[in-house]
Amino acid sequence: MPARPSTFSIAARDPETGAVGVAVQSKFVGVGAVVPFVSADAGAVATQSFANVAYGPDGLDLLREGRAPAEAIDRLTADDDEAPSRQVGIVGVDPDDSPAAFTGEECHDHAGDRQGDHYTVQGNILENADTLDAMAEAFEATDGGLPERLIAALHAGNGAGGDKRGEQAAALYVAKPEGGYDGRNDRWVDVRVDDHERPIEELERVFKIYDVTLLEREAPDETRELTGEAAVSVQSSLAALGFYDGEPTAEFGGDARDALESFRGMNNFENHSLPVLEDALARGWEGTGESDGSADSGASATDPDASATDPETRLVDAIWRGLSRLDRV
């Protein structure tokens, strides 16, 4: 019998934006290649335990035919001799169709699933049932877009117990109509961590870079300029990365903006103008404990264990936090 991608996952939709997605974590290498199947014209499928990967495309086809998630699951499992070892969660794009899940009686404990408005969570070989409850509660309570809510659910599930065997891989896959690169497909967010000691934290770090690079935001009504200690700290970080060779000052002048422009180009952040990036840094640096004029002072407020000597991670994190006040488009 093949190895089981035993795991915890969440499949969910955002009826306001039309986005649907799956987030997953497992002590199983490359779990993102096995569990999540998503399509903006159908919905989201998470197939796990002794996973039947045919449940992914077949489940999406059933949703396209107009089947409700519960009916799709019945059809998928009806002729599957190994169904007692399977686990699957399905969410359709129709907000009137309730999400559904199936946990076979031969899935290893603790195994179970929970459903709520627009989501289903499921897991097996878990430390406890609290893992599923925590995921559901976090998804319901978290503000922000669908990607943030899915990641929050993973963090909560892991914190409550998670996979009994530990951590290894995680993935976030979200589809939205014309959400892909240049609007040419629906692959809005597709981020994977295949092998890592702390895969959910790494998934979040990579997602932030992906978000700043590829996802568009509404233009702000006004922008701030960098000044004071935040300006000094940002210039120090840019200097540490080799983009700025001047003396950091409380004024973010022309040379500093040239350095930020070089940083913008090197990192493919062309989705955002230079004034918008400066505004994001001005807002994102505030209250973090980092703006003391040093490029290696303190860790990221959103990742307190981030390397204190990694100025690029800190710059990206601050930009992401500063942009987060703007709605995605």
N, C-alpha and C positions, 0 to 999 in steps of 0.2 A: 504493500500500500504506500503511495506517495506520502511525503511529509505533509502534515496538516498546517496550513497557515492559520493557526489558532490565534485569536486576536480580539480587539475591540474596535468597533467602527461606528460611524454615524452617517446615514444618508439623509439628505434634507433638501428643501427647496425654499426659495425666496419668492413668494408670489408677486411682490412689487416689481422685481427686476427680471423675473423669468429665469433666474439662475437656479441650477440644481447641482448637487455635488455630494462627494463622499470624502470623508477623512478617516484614516485608519492607522493603527499602530500595532506592531506585533514583534514577538521574538521569532522572527522569520525573515531571512534575507530577501530584499527586493519585494516586499509585500505589495508595493504599488503596482507590480506587474501582474498580480493575481486577483486582488480583491475588487478594486473600483472599476465600474463601467458606467459611463455618463453620456447622455446626449441631450441637447437642449430641446429637441423636438419630441422627447419621450419621457425622460426622467433619469433616475439614478438607481443602480443596483450594486449592492455589496455582497459578494459571495465568499464564504470563508468556512472554517473548520476543514473537513475533507472536501475542499472547494471543488465545485463543478464549474469550471470557467465558462462552459457553454451557457450557464444561467445568465451571464452578462448580456451577450448579444441577443439570445433568445428572449430574455426578459424584456429588453428594450423593444424588440419587435412586437411582443404581446401588448406592451403599453401603447405603441403606435397604432395597433389594431383597435384601441379603445378599451382594452381590458383594464379593470381596476387592479391595483397592486395585489390585493388578496387573491383575486382570480388568477393573476399571472403566476403567483407562487403555487397555487394549487395545480396549475397545468405543468409547471416546471418539475414539481416533485412527484406527480402522479405516476409517471413511467420510469422513475429513477430508482433502481434497486438499492442504491447507496444513500437514499434520502435520509434515513435515520442518522447518518453521520454528517449531514450537511447543515449549514446555517446560511440564511440569506435574508437581507433586508431590502425593500423596494419602496421608492417614492416616485410618484408620477408627477408630471408637470401640471395636471389639472388640480387646482386647489380644492375642488369638491371631492376628490378621491382621497380617502384616508390612507396613510402609509401602512405598510404591513411587513411582517417578518415571520420567519419559520426557524425554529430551533429543533433539530432532530433529537430524538430521545437518546441517541448514542453519542451525542456531543459530550466532551469531557467537562466535568464540573470545575468551577461554577459556570454554567452556561444559561443564557437567557436573553430576553429582548424586552424593550419598552418602546411604546409609541406615544407621540404627542402631536400637537398641531404642526403639520408640515415636516415631521422628522420621525425617524426610527433609529434606535441604538440597539446594538447587539454585540455579544461577546461570548467567548468560551475559553476554558482553562484560565478563568479569572480568579483572583484572590478572594473575591466576595461579590455579593449582589450589589453592594454599595457602589461599585465601579459604574454600573449602568445607571443607577439613580443619580449619581453625581454628574454624569455626562448629560442626562436629560435636563437636570436643573441648570447646569451651566449654559447649555444652548438656549434655554428659555430666558435666562437672566442677562445674558451678555448683549450689550449694545454694539452697533457697528454692522458691517456687511456680512454676507454669508461666509466668506473665508475666515474672518475673525471669530465668528460664532462656532464654526467647525473646529478651529484650532483650540478655542477655549474648552470645548467639550473633551477633546483629547487630553489636555492638561488636567482637567478635573477628574477624568476617569483614571488617569495614571496616578494622580495624587491620592485617590480613594482606595487604590489597590492595584488596579491594572492587570496586566498579563502575569500569571503566577510564575512564569519562567523568566521574566525580565523584559528588557527592551532591546531592540535591534534596528527596526526599520519603521518608517512612517511615510505617509503620502497624503496629498491634498489634490483632488481633481474636481474642478468646478467648470461646468459648461453654461454658456449664456448665448442667446441668439446673436450672431455676428460678433461675439466677444473675443475671438481669436486674433492672432497677429494680423494687423491691417484689415480686420473685419472679414477675413476670407474663410474662417471656419468658426466653430462654436467653442473651441478650447480656450476658455477664459483664464483659468488658473490650472497649471499642471506642474506640480512640484513634488519631487520624491527624494527621500533619504534612504538609501538601500542598506547601509551598514554603519551604525554609529552608536557610541555609548549612551548618548542622550538624544535619540532621534526626534522627539517632539520639539525640543528646544532648537535643534538644528533645522528642522522643518520650518519653524517660525522665522529663524534668521534668514534662511534662503527665500522664504516667501516675501519678506520685507524688501529684499533686493529685487525680486521679480516684480513686486507691486510698483516700486518706484520706477523701474525700467520700462515695464510693458503696459501697466494699467493707467488709463487716463482719468483725470479728475476735473471737476468743474473749475473754471477760472475764479480766483478770489476777487472779492469786491475791492479789497485794498491789500497792499503788501507792506511789511515792515522792513527796515534796514537793520543789519547787525550792528550793534554798538556795545560798548562797555566790556565787561569780562567775557561775555559770550563771544564777542568779536575776537578778543585776544586768544581765547581757547580754540576757536575755529581756525584762525590763522596758524596757531601752533600745530594743530592737527594736519593742516595742509602742508606745512613746512616739513613735518615728519614724513610725509608721503612724497616729498620732493617736488611739490607743485609751487611752493612759495619760499623765496629766499630772503625776504625782508624781515625787519624787526616787527613782531606782533604789537599792535597798538589797539587802543579802544575804538579807533575809527576804522571801519572796513572800507578802505579806499580802492582806487583803481587797480593797483597791483594785486590786492587781495581778491578783487572780483575777477581779474584775469586768471588768477590761480584757481578760483572756484569754477570758472568757465572751462579750464583745462580738466579739472576733476570731473565736471559734468560730461565733457566729451569722452574722456577715457572710460567712463562707466556707462556710457550709452543712456544717459538720463535726458535725452532730447525731448521726451514727452513734456518736460517742464522747463519754462523759460528761466533765465538766470535770476530775475527778480523774484520769481516764485520759489526757487531753491533757496535764495537768501532769506526770504520770508519764512520758509519752512524751518531753516536752521535757527532763526531768531526765536521762533515759537517752540521748536522742539528741544532747544537747549535749556530753556527756562525750567528751573525747579529740579534739575537732575542732579545737582551736586557736582557737576563737571566743569562749570564755567569759572574756574579759578586761575585761568591763564596757563594751564599745563596741558600738554597733549596726552599725558598719561596719568591723569588724576581721576580716580574713581571709575566705577563700572557703569554700564548702561542702566538707566532707571527701569527699562522694561526687561532687561536681562542682567540681574545683579551679579551673575557669575561670569559675565563676558570678560574677556581679557582686558585688563586695564591698560595694556600697551598696544592696543589695536585701534589706531585712530580712524582707519577706514570703516570698521564696523560701527564705531561711535558716530561718525558723520552720517552714515546711511541710516542708522537708527534714529538720529535726531531729525533727519529729513523726513523719514517715514512718519514719525510722530507729528511733525509739523504739518505734513500733508493730510493727515488723517481727519482734520476738521473739514476737509472738502469732500463732497460726495463724489463717488466714482460715476463715470458716464459709460 
